[in-house]
Amino acid sequence: MPVQVESRRLEDRVLTLSGKVVVRVDALSCNYRDRSLILQGTDPQAVHRGPANEPSLTAFGSEFCGTVLAASPDCRLTPGQRVMACSAYPESAEGAAPGVVTNTASRGVLLVHESQLVAVPSWMTTPQAAAFGLCHQTAAAMIRRSGVGPQSQVLVTAATSSTSMAVRHQLQAIGASCWVVSSKPDTPLLPNERRHPGLEDPAATEIRVSHVIDPFCDLNLAGAVASLEMAGTYITCGMLHQHPLMDGVGSCGSPGELIARIITANLTLMGNCLGTREDLLHALDLARAGSIPLDPSAIHPRDDIDDFLLEAFGSRERSGKVVLSLSPSTTV
């Protein structure tokens, strides 16, 4: 059962604060980084312990859709509105902290600044909104910052990860041609996509692309850089192995060979953290126009947390996001 926070004190408190909103979380989903945070919270060497020296509950969840319960008098948002997280970075509007809005959406009630929220449009369901923000905001930022256009040839790694799925759909919306890399040989292809043989496959040496979008640089950097044409651009938003308990060894290759390739091919390497508010609004515009799909792959009821976490972080069959509904019914 998710942690439940009594909201009345927050609702009373928000009336004395500027720009603050109390949100009841109706549905949530997890970003890949949540796995690392959950492992940190359950590590017996690091876990916070309560008064009885018992491990405290570990709240989780970086993405959510909820309902405004109360708002300070100067807020534009009003009670009853549905809202979703806006994880703007590196700057957040109106002085709120930039970055991921929360890591603890499963608490059920949040106190946040209204600039960290976006009103959910009427055509988007609550589960869809809970699965949309981080991935599509990040995807829009990487496409924008790397300069991908309709004529680009793009390699997308980890093709069924949540971020890569968002990237692939947004690339379809602008008409870019894609190669996709996946450990799943039966990964369905979208229009304008071709299946890449794999970064370690000898046949891959014949393929050159203008851009690589890679969510897991510790796994793919060396092979991805080798796939770029002269003056190509590589952009990444994270790592696969973010905690010592996550099995696996990265493959960044020889530093000397990697640097030599970057220099001699005039390559551009970029890191990307999240995106701007405008990136999220752009992605919502694409969704409104029907250019990118919305439905999450699975919705779990509130009492099904074990299966939700197993599918979110342990399923080989999963493609895209998984949503946990905190409402009494899953038909939210």
PAVO-990126 format. One record per residue (C-alpha): z, x, y. Coordinates in Angstrom, 2 decimals, padded with zeros to 5 digits, always signed. Each point is the difference from the previous one (the first is absolute). Layout:
Z, X, Y
...
# end
This chain:
+000.00, +000.00, +000.00
-000.85, +001.40, +003.46
+002.85, +000.93, +002.29
+000.82, -002.96, +002.24
+001.31, +000.67, +003.51
+001.83, -002.79, +001.82
-002.09, -000.70, +003.08
+002.29, -001.97, +002.30
+001.62, +003.03, +001.62
-003.45, +001.53, +000.59
-001.24, -003.25, +001.52
+002.94, -000.06, +002.40
-000.34, +003.69, +000.81
-003.73, -000.13, +000.75
+000.63, -002.29, +003.00
+001.64, +002.96, +001.78
-002.73, +002.55, -000.81
-003.35, +000.62, +001.69
-003.18, -000.43, -002.01
+001.75, -000.48, -003.34
-000.91, -002.48, -002.74
+001.83, -001.16, -003.14
-002.46, -000.46, -002.88
+000.60, -001.68, -003.34
-002.11, +001.83, -002.58
-002.00, -002.51, -002.05
-002.10, +002.49, -002.01
-000.22, +003.76, -000.30
-002.05, +002.75, -001.59
+000.46, +003.72, -000.53
-001.94, +002.98, +001.25
-000.26, +003.01, -002.33
+002.63, +001.82, +002.05
+002.49, -002.69, -001.01
+000.07, +001.51, -003.47
+001.37, +003.24, +001.39
+002.57, -001.86, +002.11
+001.14, -002.07, -003.00
+000.38, +003.16, -002.08
+002.08, +001.56, +002.76
+002.21, -003.07, +000.11
+000.58, -000.03, -003.76
+000.50, +003.76, -000.42
+003.61, +000.37, -001.26
+000.31, +003.27, +001.92
-001.05, -001.54, +003.31
+000.75, -003.72, -000.14
+002.41, -001.43, +002.56
+003.15, -001.38, -001.59
+002.09, -002.89, +001.14
+003.79, -000.34, +000.35
+000.52, -000.27, -003.78
-002.11, +003.12, -000.56
-002.73, -002.18, -001.45
-003.67, +000.59, +000.88
-001.07, -002.29, +002.82
-002.97, -002.32, -000.28
-003.35, +001.59, +000.80
-002.09, -002.14, +002.33
-003.75, +000.61, +000.08
-003.24, -001.25, +001.48
-002.16, +001.39, +002.82
-002.26, -003.00, +000.56
+000.93, -003.61, +000.58
-000.87, -003.38, +001.37
+002.76, -002.17, +001.37
+001.10, -002.73, +002.35
+001.64, +000.53, +003.38
+003.55, -001.41, -000.09
+001.04, +001.01, +003.52
-001.34, +002.03, +002.91
+001.46, +001.38, +003.20
-000.84, -002.04, +003.13
-002.63, +002.49, +001.23
-002.06, -000.06, -003.24
-003.47, -001.45, -000.35
+000.70, -000.85, -003.64
+001.93, -003.21, -000.64
+002.04, -001.40, -002.92
-002.16, -001.45, -002.76
-002.93, +002.37, +000.46
-001.26, +001.94, -003.02
-000.22, +003.74, +000.60
-001.05, +003.16, -001.85
+000.88, +003.64, +000.51
-001.94, +002.19, +002.45
+000.74, +003.64, -000.89
-001.59, +001.55, +003.10
-000.03, +003.81, +000.20
+000.23, +002.43, +001.76
+000.92, -002.33, +002.84
+001.47, -003.47, -000.13
-000.25, -002.38, +002.89
+002.89, -000.76, +002.32
+002.21, +002.87, -001.07
+000.68, -001.10, -003.59
+000.27, +002.67, -002.68
-003.46, +000.94, -001.34
-000.87, +000.00, -003.69
+000.89, -002.19, -002.96
+002.02, -002.99, +001.20
+002.42, -000.05, -002.94
+000.62, +001.47, -003.44
+002.40, -002.81, -000.93
-001.90, -003.28, +000.22
+001.73, -001.20, -003.19
+003.19, -000.50, +002.03
-001.55, -003.32, +000.97
+000.84, +000.07, +003.72
-001.14, +002.61, +002.53
+000.79, +000.73, +003.63
-003.06, +001.66, +001.60
-001.73, +000.41, +003.33
-002.73, -002.57, +000.61
-002.59, +002.75, +000.62
+000.45, +000.93, -003.69
-001.33, -003.41, -001.02
-003.31, -001.84, +000.11
-000.31, -003.77, -000.20
-001.59, -001.08, -003.29
-003.19, -002.01, +000.58
-000.13, -003.51, -001.45
-002.80, +000.89, -002.43
+002.12, +002.69, -001.73
+002.57, -000.94, -002.63
+003.47, +001.54, -000.09
-000.71, +002.13, -003.12
-003.28, +001.19, +001.53
+001.80, +001.07, +003.18
+002.70, +001.79, -002.01
-002.67, +002.08, -001.75
-002.24, +000.74, +002.95
+001.57, +002.11, +002.73
+000.70, +003.61, -000.99
-003.07, +000.52, -002.15
-002.53, -001.59, +002.32
+001.57, +001.49, +003.12
-000.18, +003.46, -001.62
-003.52, -000.59, -001.31
-001.30, -001.04, +003.42
+001.58, +003.06, +001.59
-001.50, +002.44, -002.51
-003.46, -001.50, +000.32
+000.22, +000.04, +003.79
+001.45, +003.50, +000.36
-002.32, +001.64, -002.53
-003.09, -001.39, +001.71
-001.46, -001.87, -002.99
-003.01, -002.12, +000.93
-002.69, -002.12, -001.69
-002.05, +003.09, -000.91
+002.92, +001.94, -001.48
+000.26, +001.02, -003.65
+003.68, -000.35, -000.85
+002.02, +001.12, -003.01
+003.13, -002.13, -000.58
+002.53, +001.36, -002.48
+002.63, -001.94, -002.00
-002.31, -002.99, +000.25
+002.45, -002.65, -001.26
+002.99, +001.07, +002.09
+001.01, -002.51, +002.66
-001.09, +002.16, +002.92
-003.30, +000.95, -001.62
-000.75, -003.64, -000.78
+000.51, -000.82, +003.68
-002.21, +002.96, +000.99
-002.75, -001.05, -002.39
-000.10, -003.56, +001.29
-000.05, +001.12, +003.63
-002.80, +002.48, -000.77
-001.97, -002.88, -001.48
+000.49, -001.89, +003.24
-001.69, +002.77, +002.02
-002.71, +000.68, -002.58
+000.93, +003.56, -000.99
-001.11, +001.30, -003.42
+002.80, +001.08, -002.33
+000.71, +002.09, -003.04
+003.26, -001.01, -001.67
+002.25, +002.16, -002.15
+002.39, -001.67, -002.43
+001.86, +000.91, -003.16
-000.95, -003.47, -001.24
-003.56, +000.15, -001.35
-000.50, -003.77, +000.24
+000.92, -000.28, +003.70
-002.20, -002.78, +001.45
-002.40, +001.17, +002.69
-000.66, -001.73, +003.30
-003.46, -000.21, +001.60
-001.24, +003.37, +001.32
+002.37, +001.84, -002.38
-000.75, +002.51, -002.75
+002.32, +001.35, -002.63
+000.83, +003.70, +000.48
+000.26, +002.04, -003.24
+003.31, +001.51, +001.15
+000.97, +002.93, +002.19
+000.43, +002.31, -003.00
-003.27, -000.99, -001.67
-002.78, +002.65, +000.21
-002.45, -002.76, +000.93
+001.96, -000.57, +003.20
-001.34, +003.27, +001.46
-003.32, -001.75, +000.60
+001.60, -002.68, +002.18
+000.61, +000.63, +003.69
+001.51, -002.47, +002.45
+000.61, -000.06, +003.74
+003.57, -001.33, -000.25
+002.86, -000.06, -002.49
+002.83, -002.54, +000.34
+002.85, +001.01, -002.30
+003.49, -001.57, -000.26
+001.33, +002.79, -002.25
-000.68, +003.45, +001.43
+002.24, +001.83, -002.50
-002.20, -001.30, -002.80
-003.51, +000.11, +001.46
-000.23, +002.44, +002.92
-001.83, +002.86, -001.72
-002.59, -002.16, -001.75
-000.48, -002.22, +003.03
-000.67, +002.92, +002.34
-002.54, +001.39, -002.49
-001.85, -003.33, +000.17
-000.56, +000.08, +003.75
-003.33, +000.90, +001.55
-000.25, +002.40, +002.93
+002.15, -001.17, +002.94
+001.54, -002.75, -002.12
+003.36, -001.65, +000.63
+002.95, -000.45, -002.35
+002.89, -002.30, +000.87
+003.18, -000.75, -001.93
+003.01, -002.25, +000.52
+002.47, +001.22, -002.61
+001.00, +001.60, -003.29
+000.30, -001.29, -003.53
+003.19, +001.88, -000.93
+002.57, -000.79, +002.67
+003.18, +000.45, -002.06
+001.10, +002.50, -002.70
+000.32, -002.83, -002.53
-003.69, -000.86, +000.42
-001.79, +001.74, -002.85
-003.17, +001.98, +000.53
-001.30, +003.14, +001.60
-002.30, +000.04, +002.98
-003.27, +001.90, +000.17
-000.58, +001.40, +003.48
-001.83, +003.02, -001.40
+000.12, +003.61, +001.11
+001.01, +000.22, +003.69
-002.44, +002.85, +000.60
-002.96, -001.81, -001.55
+000.93, -003.22, +001.77
+000.19, +001.66, +003.43
-003.24, +001.87, -000.62
-001.78, -003.26, -000.82
+001.43, -001.72, +003.09
-001.16, +002.83, +002.27
-003.43, +000.71, -001.46
-000.95, -003.69, -000.18
+001.38, -000.81, +003.47
+002.15, -002.74, -001.48
+002.49, -002.21, +001.81
+003.27, -000.82, -001.76
+002.12, -002.82, +001.41
+003.38, -001.46, -000.76
+000.66, -003.65, +000.76
+003.29, -001.87, +000.29
-000.31, -003.78, +000.14
-002.01, -001.36, +002.95
+000.17, -001.69, +003.38
+000.64, -003.66, +000.75
-003.68, -000.24, +000.86
-000.90, +001.25, -003.49
+002.00, -002.84, -001.56
-001.54, -002.57, +002.33
-003.47, +001.37, -000.83
+000.71, -000.44, -003.72
+001.19, -003.55, +000.64
-003.24, -000.69, +001.85
-001.96, +001.21, -003.06
+002.07, -002.28, -002.21
-000.49, -002.95, +002.35
-003.76, +000.52, -000.18
+000.12, +000.08, -003.81
-001.12, +003.65, -000.11
+002.99, +001.12, -002.10
+001.86, -001.96, -002.70
+003.62, -001.06, +000.32
+001.41, -001.22, -003.30
+002.60, +002.32, -001.56
-000.39, +000.81, -003.68
+003.34, -001.54, -001.06
+002.90, -002.01, +001.42
+003.40, +000.22, -001.69
+002.86, -002.47, +000.57
+003.29, +001.22, +001.44
+001.73, +000.19, -003.41
-002.77, +002.17, -001.45
+000.87, +003.26, +001.78
-000.13, +002.19, -003.12
-003.57, -001.09, -000.80
-000.95, +000.26, +003.67
+001.13, +003.64, +000.22
-001.54, +000.85, -003.37
-003.38, -001.38, +001.07
+000.21, +001.51, +003.49
+000.78, +003.54, -001.18
-000.59, +000.24, -003.74
-003.01, -002.10, -000.95
-003.26, +001.75, -000.86
-001.83, -003.32, +000.25
+001.12, -000.81, +003.52
-002.57, +000.07, +002.79
+001.18, -000.52, +003.56
+003.30, -001.52, +001.11
+002.74, -001.94, -001.76
+002.15, -002.53, +001.90
+003.59, -001.13, -000.58
+000.74, -003.47, +001.37
+003.53, -000.53, +001.31
-000.55, -003.74, +000.37
+001.44, -002.39, -002.62
-003.58, -000.77, -001.03
-002.92, +002.42, -000.35
-002.34, -002.46, +001.73
+000.59, +001.47, +003.45
# end
